[in-house]
């Protein structure tokens, strides 16, 4: 009879792999035990151990034919057989030579392919069984029942036992010594009955390890008075006739009832905590959290209020709260502070314990899903809380067979914000959650220096442990850093934005100054202040005053000039306020300020739409990369176009002067740069080189301001945005919008090479050629695979009625949204592969590629 068939038979009979208890308190795994018993008998007979039939009959070891009959009968017979084998093998080992023993060991190493997976595990469990040393320590009253069920511990197939198995565990009349147990780790014999019920110490409670006259010592202990008393105590205990049961049975019943009641109360409390956490509400209130105040009408916080509401309909909670409240009132009247020794389950400490336990379970669930997904990406950022501590939030993004998940794994206090410190912080969090850092394929951070530093940045340190991971910046933050670099230098640029922010602050500081502004401004528009975190603040502040590049009339330039003039001419204004107003008005009237403003207006007209798209929820990195390239091309075109800026500035100056002329004010906007007398350096005798000095102020402004601003922006965008272009190009091949081009023109020889290098660590077969072949085949079948069942039936109907099938292509534009049914995104391709089980063999490498691209923190939509 084939052992593999036997295994299948018992697998069908014991699907839950239950552990059965057999004679001598010996428990073995039913599924492995059946196979191991057959294997041991077969192997021992195969090596010709005990050829004499009387020997086999004496030891009650059946033949192979008899063994097959037992397999067909019931499981308990084979369990007893397996027990006999375990007890018999150490006995015959003392009669075998060392060569035969080694032969047994070799034979027990199952080599058959059908047995090695299942039987070898059972044999290994028998040969290398480890015993818990805590089972040989004196048990407590609560652990007594479990302790007695765990004994006796008999030696397994251990060929190096320092005693004779038969003489030790069996008396001369053949009765087994049920009280004797053996610790195979320390190689000591114990009397677990004396260990449980005796207060006196002897060699069998501390561990018998002296093997001289061991059999005599066993007989002496077995006939001792202390041992007999322990045997009687054991029998009384098993019959519930011991002292504790007789004297404290009522108290035990009451305790069990109280425990059951407390469990019911605690279940409801846990449900309330889960409800509040799920709704994202706060648990505690500001005051009145003491139990004696629950009868009042004050606000006790969400947690206590929810319990009070539940007590109106649940008698279990009502009885518990009434009891707790009465005890707390008595303690409060007695002047006792705190809850004392009363168990309330409603204190903040209990809530914290439950939240901590829930947090542990959530983290364990997330780590299990992440490890199952194999690859993941991390997103982290820091911010200061109200206590001025820097808190770091770590989010993990991974993909399962259904959707993309982004889970907050930790919120920890960050004390070291250097690149190395942040990397060490991330590794500690991943290690504590049992997540392998080498499976990280990407990280998303902002563009700060400690994150993107080439040598000591966070990404550089993370590359040492996960060399294939990709560093992805927050594109919107990167664009803000680009504009921040361009607005800090040169000096006229910094002066312009400082002036805009000062104007907004100047009018908002005083309601009197705001009245001057509102009298002149007929619209509801107000000046925009510039904040560090409001990335769009500079563009709005500039457009509020100077308007659009082709429509300056929409700005508040005239209103601001008139309001400042009113403050300067007012007798009620303080002198220092007049000086500030005059300084700001003079700066606004300068020709250099006008030109600098229109330089940035042209820049913002290009980067503004890009900035808005980068802050959208459905932003896709591949599309954003195309928009970045387009914006960069436009900036390069105007990089030396100072004439266009001057033309826009001159038009603005003419319009503003004509508007100011209507108010009959002695105020004029500069129409050109003021003339400055040129200074020449003295040339020393014999000096041939003459310094080139720019005397033309417009040309000087072009070189020092216009060109420097545009050069800084272009260089910064190229440096910050164009990294990983090869990988992004490979990923764009996976987009369904490019499938038509792929089926018609194929793929380049160098296509998908970078992507293949990223995937090779997860699948050695993910070569670029394999991915290309699978992608071309998938692209050719995409129009059929993406159809739903109704669409498929509609196609069949059209074919049967000789009608033309109309394929509706999804428009390919920048407004494509990512959803579960657009059939034009990465997630739809991934869903099709998992839905129809195409990822097993047909498109296994392509499935891994789509899983990789969805794991990258490119798209932030809810997929």
WOSULDA-V314871 format. One record per pair of residues at least 12 apart in sequence whose ideal C-beta (glycine too) atoms are under 8 Angstrom apart, sorted by the first residue. I is the first residue (numbers start at 1). J is the second residue. If there is no record, write none. Layout:
i->I j->J
i->I j->J
This chain:
i->1 j->68
i->1 j->71
i->2 j->114
i->3 j->35
i->3 j->38
i->3 j->39
i->3 j->112
i->3 j->114
i->3 j->115
i->3 j->119
i->4 j->114
i->4 j->115
i->4 j->118
i->6 j->34
i->6 j->35
i->6 j->38
i->6 j->71
i->7 j->31
i->7 j->34
i->7 j->35
i->7 j->118
i->7 j->119
i->9 j->71
i->10 j->30
i->10 j->31
i->10 j->34
i->10 j->35
i->10 j->75
i->11 j->31
i->13 j->75
i->14 j->30
i->14 j->31
i->14 j->75
i->17 j->29
i->17 j->30
i->17 j->31
i->18 j->30
i->20 j->75
i->20 j->76
i->20 j->79
i->22 j->76
i->22 j->79
i->22 j->80
i->22 j->83
i->23 j->80
i->23 j->83
i->24 j->83
i->24 j->152
i->24 j->154
i->24 j->176
i->24 j->178
i->25 j->149
i->25 j->151
i->25 j->152
i->25 j->178
i->26 j->83
i->26 j->86
i->26 j->154
i->28 j->79
i->28 j->82
i->28 j->83
i->29 j->122
i->29 j->125
i->30 j->75
i->30 j->79
i->31 j->118
i->32 j->118
i->32 j->119
i->32 j->121
i->32 j->122
i->32 j->125
i->33 j->78
i->33 j->79
i->33 j->82
i->33 j->122
i->34 j->71
i->34 j->75
i->34 j->78
i->34 j->79
i->34 j->82
i->35 j->115
i->35 j->118
i->35 j->119
i->35 j->122
i->36 j->82
i->36 j->119
i->36 j->122
i->36 j->123
i->36 j->126
i->37 j->67
i->37 j->78
i->37 j->81
i->37 j->82
i->37 j->85
i->38 j->67
i->38 j->71
i->38 j->78
i->39 j->108
i->39 j->110
i->39 j->115
i->39 j->119
i->39 j->122
i->39 j->123
i->40 j->82
i->40 j->85
i->40 j->89
i->40 j->108
i->40 j->123
i->41 j->61
i->41 j->62
i->41 j->64
i->41 j->67
i->41 j->81
i->41 j->85
i->42 j->64
i->42 j->67
i->43 j->104
i->43 j->107
i->43 j->108
i->44 j->61
i->44 j->89
i->44 j->104
i->44 j->107
i->45 j->63
i->45 j->64
i->46 j->107
i->47 j->100
i->47 j->103
i->47 j->104
i->47 j->107
i->49 j->92
i->49 j->96
i->49 j->100
i->49 j->104
i->50 j->92
i->59 j->84
i->59 j->88
i->59 j->92
i->60 j->84
i->61 j->84
i->61 j->85
i->61 j->88
i->62 j->81
i->67 j->81
i->86 j->126
i->86 j->154
i->86 j->156
i->86 j->157
i->87 j->154
i->87 j->165
i->87 j->169
i->89 j->157
i->90 j->155
i->90 j->157
i->90 j->158
i->90 j->159
i->90 j->161
i->90 j->165
i->91 j->164
i->91 j->165
i->91 j->166
i->93 j->159
i->94 j->164
i->94 j->165
i->101 j->159
i->108 j->123
i->108 j->127
i->109 j->123
i->110 j->123
i->126 j->156
i->126 j->157
i->127 j->156
i->127 j->157
i->129 j->156
i->129 j->184
i->130 j->184
i->130 j->185
i->131 j->153
i->131 j->183
i->131 j->184
i->131 j->185
i->133 j->183
i->133 j->185
i->133 j->186
i->135 j->147
i->135 j->150
i->135 j->151
i->135 j->153
i->135 j->183
i->136 j->181
i->136 j->183
i->136 j->186
i->136 j->188
i->136 j->190
i->136 j->192
i->136 j->195
i->136 j->207
i->137 j->195
i->138 j->195
i->138 j->196
i->138 j->205
i->139 j->195
i->139 j->196
i->141 j->244
i->144 j->196
i->144 j->237
i->147 j->192
i->147 j->196
i->148 j->192
i->148 j->196
i->148 j->234
i->148 j->237
i->148 j->238
i->151 j->181
i->151 j->192
i->152 j->178
i->152 j->179
i->152 j->180
i->152 j->181
i->152 j->182
i->152 j->192
i->153 j->181
i->153 j->182
i->153 j->183
i->153 j->184
i->154 j->169
i->154 j->181
i->154 j->182
i->155 j->182
i->155 j->184
i->156 j->184
i->158 j->184
i->161 j->187
i->162 j->187
i->162 j->211
i->163 j->189
i->163 j->211
i->163 j->214
i->163 j->215
i->164 j->215
i->167 j->215
i->168 j->180
i->168 j->189
i->168 j->214
i->168 j->215
i->168 j->218
i->177 j->218
i->177 j->222
i->179 j->191
i->179 j->192
i->179 j->193
i->179 j->194
i->179 j->222
i->179 j->227
i->179 j->231
i->180 j->218
i->183 j->207
i->186 j->207
i->186 j->209
i->187 j->209
i->188 j->207
i->188 j->208
i->188 j->209
i->189 j->204
i->189 j->207
i->189 j->208
i->189 j->209
i->189 j->214
i->189 j->218
i->190 j->204
i->190 j->205
i->190 j->207
i->190 j->208
i->191 j->204
i->191 j->205
i->191 j->221
i->191 j->227
i->191 j->230
i->193 j->227
i->193 j->230
i->193 j->231
i->193 j->233
i->193 j->234
i->194 j->221
i->194 j->226
i->194 j->227
i->194 j->230
i->196 j->230
i->196 j->233
i->196 j->234
i->197 j->229
i->197 j->230
i->197 j->233
i->197 j->234
i->197 j->237
i->198 j->226
i->198 j->229
i->198 j->230
i->200 j->226
i->202 j->221
i->202 j->226
i->203 j->217
i->203 j->221
i->204 j->221
i->261 j->316
i->262 j->343
i->262 j->345
i->264 j->316
i->265 j->316
i->265 j->317
i->265 j->320
i->265 j->345
i->266 j->345
i->268 j->307
i->268 j->310
i->268 j->314
i->268 j->316
i->268 j->317
i->269 j->307
i->269 j->345
i->269 j->346
i->269 j->350
i->269 j->354
i->270 j->354
i->272 j->303
i->272 j->306
i->272 j->307
i->272 j->310
i->273 j->303
i->273 j->351
i->273 j->354
i->273 j->355
i->273 j->358
i->274 j->358
i->275 j->306
i->276 j->302
i->276 j->303
i->276 j->306
i->277 j->355
i->277 j->358
i->281 j->302
i->282 j->301
i->282 j->302
i->283 j->301
i->283 j->302
i->283 j->303
i->283 j->348
i->283 j->351
i->284 j->301
i->284 j->302
i->284 j->303
i->284 j->348
i->284 j->351
i->285 j->299
i->285 j->300
i->285 j->301
i->285 j->302
i->285 j->304
i->286 j->299
i->286 j->301
i->287 j->299
i->288 j->300
i->289 j->301
i->289 j->304
i->289 j->348
i->290 j->328
i->290 j->332
i->291 j->324
i->291 j->325
i->291 j->327
i->291 j->328
i->291 j->339
i->291 j->344
i->291 j->346
i->292 j->325
i->292 j->328
i->292 j->329
i->292 j->331
i->292 j->332
i->294 j->308
i->294 j->321
i->294 j->325
i->295 j->325
i->303 j->346
i->303 j->351
i->304 j->346
i->307 j->321
i->307 j->346
i->308 j->321
i->320 j->345
i->321 j->346
i->324 j->342
i->324 j->344
i->324 j->346
i->327 j->342
i->328 j->342
i->328 j->344
i->363 j->409
i->363 j->410
i->363 j->433
i->364 j->433
i->366 j->396
i->366 j->407
i->366 j->409
i->366 j->433
i->367 j->409
i->367 j->433
i->367 j->434
i->367 j->435
i->369 j->398
i->369 j->400
i->369 j->405
i->370 j->396
i->370 j->398
i->370 j->435
i->371 j->434
i->371 j->435
i->371 j->436
i->372 j->400
i->373 j->398
i->373 j->399
i->373 j->400
i->373 j->851
i->373 j->855
i->374 j->439
i->374 j->762
i->375 j->398
i->375 j->399
i->375 j->439
i->375 j->440
i->375 j->441
i->375 j->762
i->375 j->851
i->375 j->852
i->375 j->855
i->376 j->396
i->376 j->397
i->376 j->398
i->376 j->435
i->376 j->439
i->376 j->440
i->376 j->441
i->376 j->855
i->377 j->396
i->377 j->397
i->377 j->398
i->377 j->440
i->377 j->441
i->377 j->442
i->377 j->443
i->377 j->444
i->377 j->469
i->377 j->472
i->377 j->855
i->377 j->856
i->377 j->857
i->378 j->394
i->378 j->395
i->378 j->396
i->378 j->397
i->378 j->426
i->378 j->440
i->378 j->442
i->378 j->443
i->378 j->444
i->379 j->394
i->379 j->395
i->379 j->396
i->379 j->397
i->379 j->406
i->379 j->443
i->379 j->444
i->379 j->445
i->379 j->857
i->380 j->392
i->380 j->393
i->380 j->394
i->380 j->395
i->380 j->422
i->380 j->426
i->380 j->443
i->380 j->444
i->380 j->445
i->381 j->393
i->381 j->445
i->381 j->446
i->382 j->414
i->382 j->417
i->389 j->413
i->390 j->413
i->390 j->414
i->390 j->415
i->390 j->417
i->391 j->411
i->391 j->412
i->391 j->413
i->391 j->414
i->392 j->410
i->392 j->411
i->392 j->412
i->392 j->413
i->392 j->414
i->392 j->422
i->392 j->425
i->393 j->408
i->393 j->410
i->393 j->411
i->394 j->408
i->394 j->409
i->394 j->410
i->394 j->411
i->394 j->412
i->394 j->426
i->394 j->429
i->395 j->407
i->395 j->408
i->395 j->409
i->396 j->409
i->396 j->435
i->397 j->855
i->397 j->857
i->398 j->855
i->399 j->830
i->399 j->851
i->399 j->854
i->399 j->855
i->401 j->834
i->402 j->834
i->403 j->827
i->403 j->863
i->404 j->827
i->404 j->854
i->404 j->855
i->404 j->863
i->409 j->429
i->409 j->433
i->410 j->429
i->410 j->433
i->412 j->425
i->412 j->429
i->417 j->450
i->418 j->450
i->418 j->456
i->419 j->450
i->419 j->451
i->419 j->453
i->419 j->456
i->419 j->457
i->419 j->458
i->419 j->459
i->419 j->460
i->419 j->461
i->420 j->456
i->420 j->461
i->422 j->450
i->422 j->451
i->422 j->458
i->422 j->461
i->423 j->458
i->423 j->461
i->423 j->462
i->424 j->461
i->426 j->462
i->427 j->465
i->437 j->465
i->437 j->466
i->438 j->465
i->438 j->466
i->439 j->466
i->440 j->462
i->440 j->466
i->440 j->469
i->441 j->466
i->441 j->468
i->441 j->469
i->441 j->470
i->441 j->758
i->441 j->852
i->441 j->855
i->441 j->856
i->442 j->469
i->442 j->470
i->442 j->471
i->442 j->472
i->442 j->855
i->442 j->856
i->442 j->857
i->443 j->458
i->443 j->459
i->443 j->462
i->443 j->469
i->443 j->470
i->443 j->471
i->443 j->472
i->444 j->472
i->444 j->473
i->444 j->474
i->444 j->857
i->445 j->458
i->445 j->459
i->445 j->471
i->445 j->473
i->445 j->474
i->446 j->473
i->446 j->474
i->446 j->477
i->446 j->478
i->447 j->473
i->447 j->474
i->447 j->477
i->447 j->478
i->447 j->481
i->447 j->720
i->451 j->473
i->452 j->471
i->452 j->473
i->459 j->471
i->468 j->757
i->468 j->758
i->468 j->761
i->470 j->724
i->470 j->727
i->470 j->758
i->470 j->856
i->471 j->723
i->472 j->621
i->472 j->724
i->472 j->856
i->472 j->857
i->472 j->858
i->473 j->720
i->475 j->614
i->475 j->619
i->475 j->621
i->475 j->624
i->475 j->628
i->475 j->721
i->476 j->535
i->476 j->611
i->476 j->614
i->476 j->615
i->477 j->535
i->478 j->720
i->478 j->721
i->479 j->535
i->479 j->607
i->479 j->610
i->479 j->611
i->479 j->614
i->480 j->535
i->480 j->611
i->481 j->716
i->481 j->720
i->482 j->607
i->482 j->713
i->482 j->716
i->482 j->717
i->482 j->720
i->483 j->535
i->483 j->538
i->483 j->603
i->483 j->607
i->483 j->713
i->485 j->712
i->485 j->713
i->485 j->716
i->486 j->603
i->486 j->709
i->486 j->712
i->486 j->713
i->486 j->716
i->487 j->538
i->487 j->600
i->489 j->708
i->489 j->712
i->490 j->704
i->490 j->705
i->490 j->708
i->490 j->709
i->492 j->592
i->492 j->593
i->492 j->596
i->492 j->701
i->492 j->705
i->493 j->596
i->493 j->600
i->493 j->705
i->493 j->709
i->495 j->587
i->495 j->593
i->495 j->596
i->496 j->593
i->496 j->596
i->496 j->597
i->496 j->600
i->497 j->530
i->497 j->538
i->497 j->541
i->499 j->584
i->499 j->587
i->499 j->588
i->499 j->593
i->500 j->527
i->500 j->528
i->500 j->530
i->500 j->538
i->500 j->541
i->500 j->542
i->500 j->545
i->501 j->529
i->501 j->530
i->501 j->541
i->502 j->584
i->503 j->527
i->503 j->545
i->503 j->560
i->503 j->584
i->504 j->526
i->504 j->527
i->504 j->528
i->504 j->529
i->504 j->530
i->504 j->541
i->505 j->529
i->506 j->580
i->506 j->581
i->506 j->584
i->507 j->527
i->507 j->563
i->508 j->527
i->508 j->529
i->512 j->572
i->513 j->563
i->513 j->567
i->513 j->577
i->516 j->563
i->516 j->566
i->516 j->567
i->516 j->570
i->517 j->559
i->517 j->560
i->517 j->563
i->519 j->563
i->519 j->566
i->520 j->559
i->520 j->562
i->520 j->563
i->520 j->566
i->521 j->556
i->521 j->559
i->521 j->563
i->525 j->544
i->525 j->556
i->526 j->544
i->527 j->541
i->527 j->544
i->527 j->545
i->527 j->556
i->527 j->560
i->528 j->540
i->528 j->541
i->528 j->544
i->529 j->541
i->535 j->611
i->535 j->615
i->536 j->608
i->536 j->611
i->536 j->612
i->538 j->600
i->538 j->604
i->539 j->604
i->539 j->608
i->539 j->611
i->542 j->597
i->542 j->600
i->542 j->601
i->542 j->604
i->543 j->555
i->543 j->601
i->543 j->604
i->544 j->556
i->545 j->557
i->545 j->560
i->545 j->588
i->545 j->597
i->546 j->594
i->546 j->597
i->546 j->598
i->546 j->601
i->546 j->652
i->547 j->652
i->548 j->601
i->548 j->605
i->549 j->598
i->549 j->601
i->549 j->602
i->549 j->605
i->549 j->648
i->552 j->651
i->552 j->652
i->552 j->655
i->552 j->656
i->553 j->655
i->557 j->588
i->557 j->656
i->558 j->656
i->558 j->659
i->558 j->660
i->560 j->588
i->561 j->585
i->561 j->588
i->561 j->589
i->561 j->660
i->561 j->667
i->562 j->663
i->562 j->665
i->564 j->581
i->564 j->582
i->564 j->584
i->564 j->585
i->564 j->588
i->565 j->585
i->565 j->665
i->565 j->667
i->567 j->581
i->568 j->581
i->568 j->582
i->568 j->585
i->585 j->667
i->589 j->667
i->589 j->668
i->589 j->669
i->589 j->670
i->590 j->670
i->591 j->649
i->591 j->653
i->591 j->669
i->591 j->670
i->591 j->671
i->591 j->672
i->591 j->673
i->591 j->674
i->592 j->673
i->592 j->701
i->592 j->705
i->594 j->649
i->594 j->652
i->594 j->653
i->594 j->669
i->594 j->670
i->595 j->645
i->595 j->646
i->595 j->649
i->595 j->701
i->595 j->705
i->595 j->706
i->596 j->705
i->598 j->645
i->598 j->648
i->598 j->649
i->598 j->652
i->599 j->645
i->599 j->705
i->599 j->706
i->599 j->709
i->599 j->710
i->600 j->709
i->601 j->648
i->602 j->638
i->602 j->644
i->602 j->645
i->602 j->648
i->603 j->635
i->603 j->709
i->603 j->710
i->603 j->713
i->606 j->631
i->606 j->634
i->606 j->635
i->607 j->631
i->609 j->627
i->610 j->624
i->610 j->627
i->610 j->628
i->610 j->631
i->613 j->627
i->613 j->814
i->617 j->860
i->617 j->861
i->617 j->862
i->618 j->817
i->618 j->818
i->618 j->859
i->618 j->860
i->618 j->861
i->619 j->859
i->619 j->860
i->620 j->816
i->620 j->818
i->620 j->858
i->620 j->859
i->621 j->728
i->621 j->856
i->621 j->858
i->621 j->859
i->622 j->728
i->622 j->731
i->622 j->732
i->622 j->735
i->622 j->858
i->623 j->814
i->623 j->816
i->625 j->721
i->625 j->725
i->625 j->728
i->627 j->814
i->628 j->717
i->628 j->721
i->631 j->717
i->632 j->714
i->632 j->717
i->632 j->718
i->632 j->721
i->635 j->710
i->635 j->713
i->635 j->714
i->635 j->717
i->636 j->714
i->638 j->710
i->639 j->707
i->639 j->710
i->639 j->711
i->639 j->714
i->640 j->707
i->640 j->710
i->642 j->698
i->642 j->702
i->642 j->706
i->642 j->707
i->645 j->706
i->646 j->698
i->650 j->671
i->653 j->669
i->653 j->670
i->653 j->671
i->654 j->671
i->656 j->669
i->657 j->669
i->657 j->671
i->672 j->698
i->673 j->697
i->673 j->698
i->673 j->701
i->674 j->697
i->675 j->697
i->676 j->697
i->678 j->693
i->678 j->695
i->679 j->693
i->680 j->693
i->681 j->693
i->726 j->753
i->726 j->754
i->727 j->754
i->727 j->755
i->727 j->758
i->729 j->754
i->730 j->751
i->730 j->752
i->730 j->753
i->730 j->754
i->730 j->755
i->731 j->755
i->731 j->853
i->731 j->856
i->731 j->858
i->733 j->747
i->733 j->751
i->733 j->752
i->733 j->775
i->734 j->775
i->734 j->826
i->734 j->829
i->734 j->849
i->734 j->850
i->734 j->853
i->735 j->825
i->735 j->826
i->736 j->782
i->736 j->786
i->736 j->810
i->736 j->823
i->736 j->824
i->736 j->825
i->736 j->828
i->736 j->829
i->737 j->810
i->737 j->812
i->737 j->816
i->737 j->824
i->739 j->779
i->739 j->782
i->740 j->779
i->742 j->775
i->742 j->776
i->742 j->779
i->743 j->776
i->743 j->779
i->743 j->780
i->746 j->776
i->747 j->772
i->747 j->775
i->747 j->776
i->751 j->768
i->751 j->772
i->752 j->768
i->752 j->771
i->752 j->772
i->752 j->775
i->752 j->849
i->753 j->768
i->755 j->768
i->755 j->771
i->755 j->849
i->755 j->852
i->756 j->768
i->756 j->771
i->758 j->852
i->759 j->771
i->759 j->845
i->759 j->848
i->759 j->849
i->759 j->852
i->762 j->848
i->763 j->844
i->763 j->845
i->763 j->848
i->765 j->844
i->765 j->845
i->766 j->845
i->766 j->848
i->766 j->849
i->767 j->845
i->770 j->845
i->771 j->845
i->771 j->846
i->771 j->849
i->774 j->842
i->774 j->843
i->774 j->844
i->774 j->845
i->774 j->846
i->775 j->846
i->775 j->849
i->777 j->843
i->778 j->829
i->778 j->843
i->778 j->846
i->782 j->829
i->783 j->807
i->785 j->832
i->785 j->836
i->785 j->838
i->786 j->823
i->786 j->828
i->786 j->832
i->810 j->822
i->810 j->823
i->810 j->824
i->817 j->861
i->818 j->859
i->818 j->861
i->818 j->863
i->819 j->861
i->819 j->863
i->820 j->863
i->826 j->850
i->826 j->853
i->826 j->854
i->826 j->859
i->827 j->854
i->827 j->863
i->829 j->850
i->830 j->847
i->830 j->850
i->830 j->851
i->830 j->854
i->833 j->846
i->833 j->847
i->833 j->850
i->834 j->847
